[in-house]
């Protein structure tokens, strides 16, 4: 059995937790800007530790020793064993509380490491309190009571408890996700700088999504990304404060620097007002959207402070490039585009571009597999199945026959709602989202069922027989439904009404993010992994069906000796990095 690690609470250090009102009062006596600098340093080390696991324990030990407090030394053995002092969600909440409550332009200094560590332990306690434990500790008595309550539930109560738990797990997984700069830049290159897919014909969008970005935002996307490259390199080296003059001297474009200061940063008073306004939707440990939209604290009209490296690179190179572009295009109402407008065309065009990205990842997966015999596209399926020229047959996006198995694959560029991502939505909100996208009459499970039905009866030309076992995969973007044990089980249950007619001839459908698919693509291309990727996917889905709780893909693959990146991703990253370095010159690396 795998060793279980725990989050450390105030009680573990023999301390009483500092409650929310007292934390606010305590922070009111320290300077905001200097305290944010200290928290930013913690973020830099935590992000690095999350990307390189071997640094996690040394980083937390360093923090404990820096407090100089006797109680901190009592936690050292626990951290050495692998228990967690600083979960990301605790540091997210601490960052927010500092911005909300610390004194602006005070003559006092920053909060000490002893105070900050006590605050983190207190937040851990608050976040982990439940009906069984007021101090957040999992005592033997609490565990026993939880077990007894679980046994006493009937099937409906168990399912309700699962779906309630799932909300926090989804929010936690998305908040904790670490995105490598290289992969972000590669996906940006592939998504934004390639010509629009053929289906995109609106004249106002330009030749590429990057053209649309420039038209909507008044700044060339390459100039903005070049600025992001400058900041990312310097942040990695420890710099967190950036002035207009400094960035211009490094080769950044004036328009990009102005966009960063105006659209990516807020002065302390405005930041505080927005964070407080966020609470009208509720309070959760995962509320971070204001900080991800504005990852810089504006110290003056020409100087900004980076709150967190990960939020910064996400803002420059991640999915947040979409919303300012969409919102600046004409003809949208409350994030809903008017039919026929440039906003609608952009939204639909990015959906097509996402599907192209999925198709190219599948092509790399297919090429690296010895067992996958053919990559069949939607158009080929429709050509074979259409009976009436006026109405194309319904078909999934791709089919890959692989010996006894056949992968039936669909893509949907659907991100979870912001409320669900931040843990602010209800079970009913989540269910409505899943029904609309996956389990409704027009959802992906029905699409899969129609395709499997056709393949079973008329799939011989695609290498499919009546003994074939189908493996449905649905690909969503980073920020879509994450692959967890709870989400996997929930989706299995919701898919049954659509797929039960194929019982014995179909494996449980899996919803994977594009980064998950790219991970499998890298495995397929690696010469150091003797197992075929088709066998890996089938083995994983069979394991999920054989267990009471499905096993997440990343956990299933934990034993792999390497985590390869696809060659295509490496090439795209290098292409964009060369372009950006050439755009700003060598000064950007100093």
N, C-alpha and C positions, 0 to 999 in steps of 0.2 A: 504494500500500500504506500502511495506517495506521501511524503512528509507534508503535514499541513502547517502553513505559516499564518501568523495572526497580525492584525493591525494593533499597534501599541496604544494604550489608553492612559489617561491621567492616573488611574488607579494602579497601573503597572509600575509607575514611578513613585507611588505613595503620595500622590498629589491630589488635591481636590480640583475638579475642572473649573476653569474660569467660564462662567456662563455668558450668554450673548450680550446682555446689557453691560456686564462688567468688562467684557472684552472691548466694547465700544468706548467705555470710559477710559480704560487703560490706553487704548490707541489714541485717544484725544489728547494725551499728554506727550506724544512723540511727533516728530516732524514727518510729514507725508513723503516728501521727495527723497530724503535720505533713507527712510525705511523701505520705500519701493526699490531703491538701489540694492539693498540687502536681499530683499525677496527675489529680485531679478537674478541675483547671483545664485540663490538657491535653485531657481528654475533652471538656470544654465547647467548646473551640476546634476539636477534630477533628470532633465531631458537626456543628457549624455549617459547617465546611469541606466535609463530605460532602454536606450538604444544599444548599450554595451553592458550586459547584465553583470559582468565581473566588477564593474565600478560601483554597483549599488550599495554593497555593504561598506566599502571604504568611505564613500561619501557620507553615509548616515553616521558612521563612527566619528568622522571628522566634526560633524555638527554637534554631536553629543559632547565630545571633548572640548569644543570651543565654548560651551556654556560655562564651564568651570564649576558647575553645580554638583554637589554630592549625589543628588537624586538621579542625575543623568548617568552617572557611572553604574547605577543599578540596572540600567537598560542595555548596557554594552553587551552582556552575554546573550540577551535576547536578539539583538541585531546581528550578532555573529552567527546565530543559529538560523537567520533568515527572516525574522519577523520584520514588519514594516513600520518605520517611524513616520515616513512622509509619503502617504498615498497622493497621487496627483490631485484628486478631488479635494483633499484637505488644503493643499497649497493654493488651489484655485479659490477656495472660499477665503483663505487668509488674504490673498491678493485683493479680493473684492472688499473685504472688511477694512483693510488698510486704506484703500482708495475712498471708502465711504466715511471713515471715522477719524483718520489721523489728521493732525493739525496742519493746515495749509500755510506755508511761509512762516513756520514757527522758528524760534531761535533755539529750540531744543534739538537734541540729536536724534538718531534713529533708535528704534527698539533694539535692545541687546539680544544676543543669540539665546540667552537664557529665557528671556521673555518670549521670543518668537517660538522657541521650542515648546514652552509651556502652552502657548496659544495653539500650536499644532496638535498637541496631545488633547487639549480641550475640545478642539474641533472634531478630532477623531472620536472622542467620547460622544459628542452631540450627534454625529452622523451615524453612529452605530448603536445608539439607544433603541430599545424596542420593548415590546410588552413583557419580555422575559428577563430583561437586564437593564437596570437604570444606569449602570456604569459602563456599559458596552462590552463587558467581559463575558465570554462564553463559559460560565461556571458549569460544573458537572450537573448541578441541580437544574440550571436553565436548559442544558442539552437534553436532560431526561424529560423535562416538561414538554419541550418542543417535539421530541420523539413520540411521546404519548398523545399529544394533540394531533400529530400527523397521522398516526394509526387510527385515531377516532374519526377522521374525516371520511365522508363518503366520496364517490368518484367526482361528483359535481363540485364539492367543496375543495377537493384536491386540485381540480382543474382551475378553479377560481384563484386558489393560492398560487399556483404556478404562474398564472398570467399577471398577478399582482407583483410577484417577484421579478418577472420578466421585464417590467417597466424600468426598474432600477438597474438591472443587469445591462439592458440595452444602452441606457444613458451612460453608465459607467464605462462600457466597452468603447463607445464612440468618443468619450472624453479622454480616455487613456491612450487612444491610438496614436502611435508615433509614426510620422511620415518622413521618410528619408528625402533630403533635398534632391538627391540625384533622381529618384523616382518621380517626385513632383515635377522637376524640370523636364524629364523625358515625356511625361504625360501632357504637360503644357505644350511642348513642341509638337506632339502628335495631334493634339486636339485643336489648338488655336492657329497654327501656322500652315497647316495643309489646306488646299483648296476645299471649299464647301463640297459635300457630296452632291452628286448629280441631281438629286431630288430638290435641292435648295436653289430656287430661282429668283427670289425677291430682289429687285434691282437695288434696293437701299442697303443691302448687307455687304456689298463689296465682294472681293474674290475669296477672302478667308475670314474666319471669325476674328482674327486680329484686326482686320480692316473695320469690322463692325465695332470692336472695342474702341478703336481710335476715334471713329465718328461719334460714338455715344459719350465718350469721356474726355475728349479734347486732349488726349495724350497718346503718343504711339506706344503700343504694348511693349515693343522691344525696349524702348527707353525706360519704361516702368520696371521691366524685368531686369534690365541692367542695373538699375538702382537697387533692386532686391538682391542682386548678386553681390554688389558692393557691401551692403549691410550684412548679408549672411556671412560673408568671409570675415568681416571685421568682428561680428558678434561671436563667431567661433573662436576668435583670438582673444575674446574677453571684453571688447568694446561694446558698451550699451548706450552711450550718449552720442547723438549725431547732430551736427549743426549744418545749416544750409551751406555755409562757406566751405566746410570740410567736405561735404558730399559733392559740391560743384568742383572743388579742386581735385577730387578723385575721378572726375570724368562724367559724373551724372548730368543728365539734361535738366535744365531749369524747370521745364514743364513737369517732369517726373517728380522732382523734389517738391514742387508746389502741390502736386496731387497728393503726395504722401503726407505732407503736413496738414493739408486741408481735409482730406478724406480718410486718413488712416490714424489720426491722432486727435486727442481732446485735451484741453487744459484741465487742471484738477477740479475746478468748480463745475465745469460742464460734465466731466466724467462722473463726478459724484451725483449730479442731478439725474443722469441717465441710469446709473446703477440703482439708485433709489426708485426711479420710475419702474425699473424691471420688476420690482417686488409686487407690483399690483397684480402680476400674473401668479404670484406665489413665491415660495422660497425653497430652493433645493440645492444640494451640494454641486450640481452640475451646471448652474447658471453661469454662462461664460460668453454668450453671444456678443454682448457689448464689448468685451475685452478682445474677442477675436476679430470683430469688425474694426476696432480701434486698438491695435496692438502697441501703440506708442502713447506715452504720456507727454503732452506738450508742455515743456518747461518755459518756453518763451515763443514768440511768433516765428522764430527761426531755429529752434532747438527742440529735439524730441528724445525721449528715453524709451528704449525697447523694453516692454514688460516681460516678454517671454520669446525666446528664439523660435519655438515651434509655432506659436501664434503668428509671428512675423513672416516666416517662410510660407505658411498656409495662406496668409493674406496676399502675398505677392504671387505665388505660384499655384495655389490651390483653387478649390471650387468657388471661393469668394470673388473671383474675377467675373463670374457670371452675373451676379445680382446688380452691381452698379451699371453694367452694360444694359441689361434688360430694363431696369427702371428708368434709364436715361433715354430709351427709345420711345418714339411717339406711339400713342394709342394703347395704353394699358390702364386698367382700373383695378386698384387694390390687388396688384400682382397678377391679375387676370388679363391677358391680351385681348384686344378687340380683333374679331375675325378679319383676316386680310391685311392686318397691320404689320409693320416691320418688327414690332415686339413679338407677335405671334410667329412670324417667319423665323426670327432668331431662336425662339424657344424650340420650335420644331426642328430647326436646323441643327441645334446642339444635340437633340435627341438622335438624329441621323448620324452625327459625328461620333456620338458615344457608341452607337451600334457598330460603326466602322472600326472603332478601337477594339471592341470586343471581338469582332471578326478577325482582326489581325492577330490578336492574342491567341485565338483558337487556331489560326493558321500555323503559328509557331508551335503550339501544343501538338497539333496533328503531325507536323513535319518531324518533330522529335520522337514520335511514338512509332514503335514497330508494329503494334497491334491495330492502330487506327488505320482503316483502309481507304477512307474517302471523306472529304469535307464537302457536304452537300449544302448549297445555299438555298435560301427561301425561294428565289426565282426558279430554280430547277424543280423544286417540289411543286410550286404553283403551276409550272408549265406541264408537269405530268398529271396533275390532279384536276385542272380546270376543265369543266365540261361545257360551260357557257362562256363564250368569249366576252360577254358583257359583264361577267362577275368572276373575278379571280378567286380561286379556291383558297380557303383558309389554310395557312401553314405556319409552322414554327420558323424561327430565323435560320437555324442550322441543324443538320443531322450528321452524326459521325458513326458509321457502323464500325464495330471493332470485335470481330469474331462472334462469340455468343451474345455479345452485348451491343446495344445501339444507344448512343448518347443523343438525346433530344433536347435542344438548347434554345432558349429564348432570352432576349435582353430587354430591359426596361430602365430608362434613365430616371428612376424614381428615387428621390431622397426622402428620408423620413421627415415629417413635419418638425419645425424648430421646437415646438413645445415638447414633443416626445423625445427629441434628442437631448433636451435639458432636464428630463424627468418631470416636466410640468403637466404632461398629458395624463389622461385616465385610461383605464383598461378599455373603456368604450371607444375612446379616441384612437387607440392603437388598433382595435378591432375594425373600426371604420376604414382606417388606412389600409389594412391588410385585405379587407374585403374588396375595396376599390381596385387594388393593384393585382391581387393574387387569386382570391377565392370567390369573387363575384362572378356573375354570369359572363361578363366581358373580361374577366381576369386571366392571368397567365396559366393557372391550372386548367381551365377550360380549353385554352389554346393548346396546351400540351396534350390533353385528352383527345382533341380532334386530330392532331397530328399522329399520335400513337395509333388511333383507330385506323387511319388511312394506311399507315406503314404496315400494320398487322395484316390488313386485307390486300394491300396493293403496293408492297414495298420491295418486291423482288429485284426490281431494276436498281435499287439502291443498296443491295446486299443484305436485305432484311428478310427473315423467314418467320414462320409461325412459332418457331422455338426460341426466337430472339427474346432476350430480357432487356427491357428498356430502362435507361438511366436518365431521368429528367434533371436538367440543370437550368436555373434562371439566374442571370447575371445582372446585378445592380451596381450603381456607382459607389465609390467611397463616400460614406454618409448615408447609404441605404441600410436595409435591415442587416445587422451583423450576424455572422454565423456563430451562434452560441448554443449550448445544450437546450436552453429554454425556448429560444426562437425556433430551433430545428424541430423540437417536439410539437410546438404549437402549429407550425406550418404543416407538419405531417398530419396532424389531426384535421386541420382545415382542408387539406387536399383530398381526404378520403372520399367524400361524396363525388368528387370529379374523377377519381382514378381507381376506385375499388373494383370496377368491372374488369380491370387488368390484373387482379390479384394473382400473384404467383409468376406474373410475366413482367413485373415492373418493380423497381426499387423506389424507396421513398425519395421524393423530389428534394433537391437541395437548392437553397438560395445562397449564392456566393457574390461577394463584391468583386469589382474589377481587380483590386490588388490581390485578392485570393486567387483569381484566375491567372494573373501574371506570375504569381508564385508557382503555380502548377506548370505554367509555361517554362519557367526557369528549370524546374525539376526535369521536364521532358527533354530539355536540351543539354542537360549535364551528362558528361561522359563518365562521371564518377559514381553515378547512382544506377545500379544494374536493374532495378525494378522499373517496369514500364509504367508510364503515368496512367494509362488506361486501367491497369491492375490496381494502382493506388486509389483511384477514384472509386472503382467498384468495391474494393476492400473496405474503404471508409464508409460507403453507404450501407454495405452489409453489416458492418460493425454497429452503425447507428440503429439499424433495425433489430439487431440481436440484443441490445441493451435496454434496460429500463429507461436510462437517460442517454440520449445521443451524445456522441463525442465530437466536439468542435474540430474542424479540419486542422487548425493550427496545433491543437493538442495531439491529434492523431499523428501528425508529422513531426512531433517534438524530437523523436529519436534520430532524425536525419542528421548526418554529420556536417552538412553544409546547407545554406539557404541561398541557392543560386538566383541571380537576377538574369532575366532573359537578355540575349544578345541584342535584340531589337531595342530594348529599353536602354541599354548601355550606349548604343550608337546614337539614339535620339538625344540622350543627356549630353553626350560629348558634342554633338552638333550645336545644340543650343548654348552650351557653356562657351564654345569657341566663338559663336556669334556675339554673345554678350561681352566676353573679354575683349574682343576686337572693337566693340562699340564704345567702350570706355577707356581702353588702353591700360597699360601696366600700372598706372597710378592707383587703380582700384584695389590692388592687392597689398598696398602698404599700410 
